[in-house]
Amino acid sequence: MPRPKAFYITLRLDARLDEAVRYLRDVRGIRKADRSAVVNALLDRDELWTESALDDLAAEVIDRLTSRLTR
């Protein structure tokens, strides 16, 4: 599967990413913090990618896919 150039995120998640970047820059003083760095830091955790963690995630993925279809 090729790497996506972009992907959809909810407005809520979009706002949370902006707030995280603002916090890291303004409060923590990390001037070069950006959305890409935040997303990578959040997702690049080995414990998120175990079969057990993915099994736990399955119900949430199904729920989100279903809600897309019913809107």
BELQUI-V357035 format. One record per residue. N is the residue number from 0. PSI is psi in radians with two decimals (NA if undefined). OMEGA is omega in whole degrees, 0 to 359 (999 if undefined). D_FIRST is the distance of its C-alpha to the first C-alpha in whole Angstrom. Layout:
BEGIN
N/PSI/OMEGA/D_FIRST, N/PSI/OMEGA/D_FIRST
END
This chain:
BEGIN
0/2.19/179/0, 1/2.71/178/4, 2/2.35/179/7, 3/2.58/175/9, 4/-0.41/178/12, 5/2.82/175/14, 6/2.77/184/14, 7/2.39/169/17, 8/2.70/180/19, 9/2.81/176/23, 10/-0.66/179/26, 11/-0.80/179/27, 12/-0.65/177/24, 13/-0.79/179/25, 14/-0.69/179/28, 15/-0.68/177/28, 16/-0.76/177/26, 17/-0.75/180/28, 18/-0.68/178/31, 19/-0.76/178/29, 20/-0.78/178/29, 21/-0.79/180/33, 22/-0.84/182/34, 23/-0.64/179/32, 24/-0.92/189/34, 25/-0.75/185/37, 26/-0.78/183/38, 27/-0.18/176/36, 28/0.39/179/37, 29/1.51/187/33, 30/-0.61/185/34, 31/0.13/178/30, 32/2.38/175/28, 33/3.04/184/26, 34/-0.70/180/23, 35/-0.76/179/20, 36/-0.70/179/22, 37/-0.84/180/23, 38/-0.78/179/20, 39/-0.73/179/19, 40/-0.68/179/22, 41/-0.70/186/22, 42/-0.34/184/18, 43/1.01/178/19, 44/2.12/185/21, 45/-0.60/183/20, 46/-0.29/178/22, 47/-0.27/190/20, 48/0.19/176/17, 49/2.79/178/20, 50/-0.67/180/20, 51/-0.80/180/23, 52/-0.69/179/21, 53/-0.63/175/18, 54/-0.74/178/21, 55/-0.56/182/23, 56/-0.41/187/20, 57/-0.80/182/20, 58/-0.70/179/23, 59/-0.71/178/22, 60/-0.80/179/19, 61/-0.75/179/20, 62/-0.78/181/23, 63/-0.69/178/21, 64/-0.71/179/19, 65/-0.74/181/23, 66/-0.52/176/25, 67/-0.67/183/22, 68/-0.48/185/23, 69/0.06/178/27, 70/NA/999/28
END
